[in-house]
Structures are given as C-alpha cells and as structure tokens.
C-alpha cells in the first residue's frame, strides 16, 4: 500500500500517445501494488496493449468505462445517464480499497471535450483515499485538473520522420528515437514501448546505464514477460559534476554490452535507458553513439533516453520527444519515495 498517493497527469498536444502509464503498470506490479486501468476511448493498438497488460495479472486489472467505445477523433456520446454511470464507476474504483493506483487512460481528452464534467472529477480527486494514486493520461489536460495535480509532464514531439516510430514496431525498417527532457516519465515511456514490442512477439531489451543492479519493480515484473529483458548495469545515481571511477567502469561495461546486443541480431528493440545522461557526463562519448546509430542493423529500433540529450544525436535521430516538467511533487514539499 502507498503511504501517499499522488495525482499524476501525463499530457501533450501531439498525436503520439504517451505510454508512461504502461511502464508505471510494470513498475507497480513488480512492487506488489494493485493497479486498475480504466479506458475511456479506443485507440489503434488497444489489442496489443491488452495483451501486454494481461501478463501483469492479477495485480493489473483493465476495464472499460461506460463512456468508452468511440475513437479519440470521432463522435462521443453525451447521454447524461451514461456519464453518471461512468462517474459512479470511477468513484467506486477510487474508494473501494481494491487498488493502489487508478489510471484513467485518455481521460484528459474526454474532459477537454466536455463529455465528462471537470468539476465532478475534481470532487472525486479530493474525496479519494490519501493512499490511492490517480493518473490522468491523454491530450489537452484541462487547467483545472493540472491545478489539482502533484506531478504534470507534457510530452512534446520535436521530430518524427515520415514512416518511422510505429508504436508497436510493425515498421520493418528500424528507427532511432530520443526521449529526453526534465520531466518525469522518460523511463516509464520506454518501458511501455518495450512492453508493446514484446506483446507483439518482437524481442526487446532495456539496458539501464545509471541504475545499479537492484530488484527494481520493472526488473521483477519483466520476468513475467516473454520477449522482454531488463538489465541494470550502472553504479547508481551520480552526485556532483565529476563521475567516480566506479561510474566510469560501469558505463564502459554497459556500452560493451550494448554493442554485443546490437551485433547479436537477437532483438528488434533496444532501449539505452539514461544513456543521454552518460554522454552528457562524459561516460560515453557522443561520437561513439552516433557511429553506433549509423551502423546498427537496418531493422533494429533504438531508443536513447535521459535528460540532456546531445544535440547532434537528436539531429541524427528519426524521432525526438521531450518530456517537459510542468509540475513536480518535490516543488510542493513531497519527498522522493522508493
């Protein structure tokens, strides 16, 4: 059980769906936390998402709200009875004591279009038990919801070449994406992306360059997944401008492991988690990374995550997404938690 449940909002204005909530499901499942994903609208890869989340049963439960069934761009029902039933179900899930985390997938979009009353949702936020975390996802989060939130991240698409970055990896020619920015959700986005690849039958590997080998939630939960591997190969968080010898050594080993995995032709997706931090601090030379991007197998997808991504690496990538911090719980006096 969480001691304090935050209100989190993952939003943006672009067409790409932020997958951080899927990574959050994976991480929470490994920590033994119970998550309910409530859906408000369909999307093109919903079947793959269902398959991915099915590996996390029984700690993750998926259900459709009474408001679901239409595509985000299509018409939405405004029947008062349907809306009331949806609100009552949200309230029941939030207050029922069965879940630690409640994810309202694509709720921002529904609220923004006026299908779901914002004032009633704010009332539900305030009435929820303090230990229950609530997560809003979707484009165009209303300002009233942002005001209530402890954590808000906006996903900004800076670059996406035509024909690249299919969400489930079905594009045969692999692309290279950069996920950077000062906001939360970079690693969880990458975890969500890898989950969809794995659920599609495409082997995925995540190499974590900074985290030290510990039983993190995502590492434990990934054991339930076919086609998904996570390796923590760093030496822990880096304090100060100059990394220690142990960080230099760990980064060197992680880089060598990265090159071996790329040349093995075993994976369709490799995530180099927090490598942008490693290049920014001089643990891995940016030129080596650019050379690797140029020489990778044609059908291999790469994601390079972490804040302070090298500008030339971003220029060479086929897609660049920024997770921009709008609100962070630390700024409201809420301390970090495990």
C-alpha positions in Angstrom: 0.0 0.0 0.0 1.2 3.5 -0.8 1.7 5.8 2.2 0.7 8.8 0.0 -0.9 8.6 -3.4 -0.1 11.4 -5.8 -2.2 12.9 -8.6 -0.2 12.5 -11.8 -1.0 13.9 -15.2 0.7 12.9 -18.5 -0.5 15.1 -21.3 0.6 16.8 -24.6 -0.8 18.3 -27.7 0.7 15.9 -30.4 -0.8 12.8 -32.0 1.6 10.4 -30.3 0.2 8.7 -27.2 2.4 8.9 -24.1 3.0 5.3 -22.9 4.3 6.2 -19.5 1.3 4.8 -17.8 2.1 1.3 -19.2 5.6 1.5 -17.8 4.1 2.6 -14.5 1.9 -0.5 -14.5 5.0 -2.7 -15.0 6.9 -0.9 -12.2 4.0 -1.1 -9.8 3.3 -4.7 -10.5 6.9 -5.6 -9.5 6.4 -3.7 -6.2 3.2 -5.6 -5.5 1.0 -2.6 -6.0 -2.5 -3.1 -7.4 -3.4 -1.1 -10.5 -6.7 -0.5 -12.3 -6.6 0.9 -15.9 -9.9 2.5 -16.8 -10.3 3.2 -20.5 -12.3 6.0 -22.0 -11.8 5.6 -25.7 -10.3 3.1 -28.2 -7.0 3.5 -30.0 -5.4 1.6 -32.9 -3.1 -0.6 -30.8 -5.6 -1.4 -28.0 -5.4 -5.2 -28.7 -1.6 -5.2 -28.2 -1.9 -3.1 -25.1 -4.5 -5.6 -23.7 -2.1 -8.4 -24.4 0.8 -6.6 -22.7 -1.2 -5.8 -19.6 -2.5 -9.4 -19.4 1.0 -10.5 -18.4 0.7 -8.4 -15.3 -2.5 -10.1 -13.9 -3.7 -10.2 -11.2 -2.0 -7.1 -10.0 -3.2 -5.1 -13.0 -6.9 -5.0 -14.0 -8.2 -3.4 -17.1 -11.8 -2.3 -17.6 -13.7 0.0 -19.9 -15.7 2.9 -18.6 -19.3 3.3 -19.6 -18.0 6.3 -21.7 -15.7 4.2 -23.9 -16.2 2.8 -27.4 -15.5 5.8 -29.6 -12.2 6.7 -31.2 -10.5 9.9 -29.8 -11.2 11.8 -33.1 -14.8 10.6 -33.6 -18.1 11.5 -32.0 -18.6 11.0 -28.3 -21.9 10.2 -26.6 -23.2 12.9 -24.2 -26.0 10.9 -22.7 -26.5 12.1 -19.1 -27.2 8.6 -17.8 -24.0 7.2 -19.4 -21.9 10.0 -17.9 -23.4 9.5 -14.5 -22.7 5.7 -14.6 -19.1 6.4 -15.6 -18.6 8.8 -12.8 -20.1 6.4 -10.3 -17.8 3.6 -11.5 -14.7 5.8 -11.2 -15.8 6.8 -7.7 -16.4 3.1 -6.8 -12.9 2.1 -8.0 -11.2 5.0 -6.3 -12.8 4.5 -2.9 -13.3 0.7 -3.0 -10.0 -0.1 -1.4 -9.1 -2.7 -4.1 -6.4 -0.7 -5.9 -3.4 1.4 -5.0 -3.2 3.1 -8.4 -6.1 4.1 -10.7 -5.1 5.1 -14.3 -7.7 7.0 -16.2 -6.5 6.3 -19.8 -7.4 9.1 -22.3 -9.4 10.9 -19.6 -7.8 14.2 -20.4 -9.3 14.1 -23.9 -12.8 13.3 -22.6 -12.6 16.0 -20.0 -11.3 18.6 -22.5 -14.3 17.9 -24.9 -16.8 18.4 -22.1 -18.1 14.9 -22.1 -17.0 14.3 -18.5 -17.7 17.3 -16.2 -14.4 18.6 -14.8 -15.9 19.8 -11.5 -17.2 16.4 -10.7 -13.8 14.9 -11.5 -12.1 17.4 -9.2 -14.6 16.4 -6.5 -13.6 12.7 -7.0 -9.9 13.6 -6.7 -10.5 15.4 -3.4 -12.7 12.6 -2.0 -10.3 9.7 -2.9 -8.4 8.0 0.0 -5.0 9.6 0.6 -3.2 6.3 -0.2 -4.7 5.9 -3.7 -2.8 7.3 -6.6 -4.7 8.6 -9.6 -3.1 9.1 -13.0 -4.7 11.0 -15.9 -3.5 10.4 -19.5 -4.3 11.9 -22.9 -4.0 15.1 -24.9 -5.1 18.5 -23.7 -5.4 18.1 -20.0 -7.7 20.8 -18.6 -6.1 23.5 -16.5 -8.4 22.7 -13.6 -7.0 19.1 -13.4 -3.4 20.3 -13.8 -4.0 22.6 -10.8 -5.1 19.7 -8.7 -2.1 17.5 -9.7 1.2 16.9 -7.8 3.0 15.8 -11.0 2.4 17.0 -14.5 4.5 16.1 -17.6 3.9 17.4 -21.1 5.1 15.2 -24.0 6.3 17.4 -26.9 7.1 15.9 -30.3 10.1 17.8 -31.8 10.7 15.5 -34.7 9.2 12.4 -36.3 10.3 11.4 -39.8 7.5 10.1 -42.0 7.1 6.3 -41.8 9.1 6.0 -38.6 8.1 5.3 -35.0 5.2 3.0 -35.4 4.0 2.4 -31.8 4.1 -1.4 -31.9 7.2 -1.9 -34.0 5.5 -3.1 -37.1 7.5 -0.7 -39.3 10.1 -3.1 -40.8 12.9 -0.5 -41.1 14.2 0.3 -37.6 14.3 3.8 -36.4 16.2 5.6 -33.7 14.2 7.7 -31.2 15.4 10.1 -28.5 13.3 10.6 -25.3 14.7 13.5 -23.3 13.7 16.4 -21.2 13.5 17.5 -17.5 10.1 15.9 -16.8 9.2 12.6 -15.3 8.1 9.7 -17.4 11.1 9.1 -19.7 12.0 5.6 -18.4 8.3 4.6 -17.9 7.6 5.7 -21.5 10.4 3.5 -22.7 9.2 0.6 -20.6 5.7 1.0 -22.1 7.1 1.0 -25.6 9.1 -2.2 -24.9 6.0 -3.9 -23.4 4.2 -3.3 -26.7 7.0 -4.7 -28.7 7.2 -7.8 -26.5 3.5 -8.3 -26.6 3.7 -8.1 -30.4 6.2 -11.0 -30.4 9.2 -8.7 -31.1 12.1 -9.3 -28.6 13.0 -6.2 -26.7 16.0 -5.4 -24.4 16.4 -2.5 -22.0 19.9 -1.6 -20.8 19.9 0.8 -17.9 23.2 2.9 -17.9 22.9 4.6 -14.5 20.8 2.5 -12.2 22.7 -0.1 -10.2 21.7 -3.8 -10.1 18.8 -3.9 -7.6 15.4 -5.5 -7.5 13.6 -2.6 -9.1 9.9 -3.0 -9.7 10.2 -3.1 -13.5 13.0 -5.7 -13.3 11.0 -8.0 -11.2 7.8 -7.7 -13.2 9.6 -8.1 -16.5 10.2 -11.7 -15.5 6.5 -12.3 -16.3 7.0 -11.1 -19.9 8.1 -13.2 -22.8 10.4 -11.3 -25.2 11.4 -8.7 -22.7 14.7 -8.3 -20.8 15.9 -5.6 -18.5 19.5 -5.2 -17.3 20.6 -2.6 -14.8 24.3 -2.1 -15.4 25.1 1.3 -13.8 26.6 2.2 -10.4 23.8 4.2 -9.0 22.9 7.9 -9.1 25.7 10.4 -9.8 26.1 13.3 -7.4 28.3 16.2 -8.5 29.7 17.1 -11.9 32.5 14.5 -11.9 31.6 10.8 -12.0 33.6 8.4 -9.9 35.8 5.6 -11.2 33.1 3.1 -10.4 30.7 5.0 -12.7 33.2 5.2 -15.5 33.9 1.5 -15.2 30.2 0.6 -15.1 29.4 2.8 -18.1 32.2 1.1 -20.1 30.8 -2.3 -19.3 27.3 -1.2 -20.2 28.5 0.2 -23.5 30.3 -3.0 -24.4 27.1 -5.0 -23.5 25.1 -2.6 -25.8 27.4 -3.3 -28.7 27.2 -7.0 -28.2 23.4 -6.9 -28.0 23.2 -4.9 -31.2 25.5 -7.2 -33.1 23.7 -10.3 -31.8 20.7 -9.6 -34.1 18.6 -11.1 -31.2 16.4 -8.0 -30.6 14.0 -5.8 -32.6 14.1 -3.1 -30.0 17.0 -2.0 -27.7 16.4 0.8 -25.2 19.5 2.5 -23.9 18.0 4.0 -20.8 19.7 7.1 -19.3 22.5 6.9 -21.9 21.9 10.6 -22.6 23.0 11.3 -19.0 26.0 9.1 -19.6 27.0 11.1 -22.7 26.3 14.4 -21.0 28.7 13.5 -18.2 31.4 12.1 -20.5 30.9 8.5 -19.5 30.2 7.6 -23.1 31.5 9.7 -26.0 28.7 11.1 -28.2 30.6 10.4 -31.3 30.6 6.7 -30.5 26.9 6.8 -30.0 26.4 8.5 -33.4 28.6 5.9 -35.0 26.6 3.1 -33.4 23.3 4.7 -34.7 24.7 4.8 -38.2 25.9 1.2 -38.2 23.1 -0.6 -36.4 21.2 -3.3 -38.3 18.5 -1.9 -40.6 15.5 -3.5 -38.8 16.6 -2.7 -35.3 14.7 0.0 -33.3 16.7 2.0 -30.8 15.6 4.4 -28.1 18.0 6.6 -26.3 16.6 8.1 -23.1 17.6 10.5 -20.4 17.8 14.3 -19.9 20.4 16.5 -21.6 20.4 14.6 -24.9 23.3 15.5 -27.1 22.1 18.0 -29.9 23.9 16.1 -32.7 22.4 12.8 -31.5 19.0 14.4 -31.7 19.7 15.7 -35.1 20.7 12.2 -36.3 17.7 10.5 -34.8 14.5 9.9 -36.7 12.2 10.9 -33.8 12.7 13.2 -30.8 10.3 13.5 -27.9 10.7 15.8 -24.9 9.1 15.1 -21.5 8.7 18.7 -20.2 8.2 19.2 -16.5 5.1 21.3 -15.7 4.8 20.3 -12.1 6.9 18.1 -9.8 6.0 16.9 -6.3 9.4 17.9 -4.9 8.4 21.5 -5.5 5.4 21.0 -3.3 7.4 19.6 -0.5 6.7 16.0 -1.3 9.8 13.9 -0.8 11.1 11.2 -3.1 9.8 7.7 -2.5 11.0 4.2 -3.4 
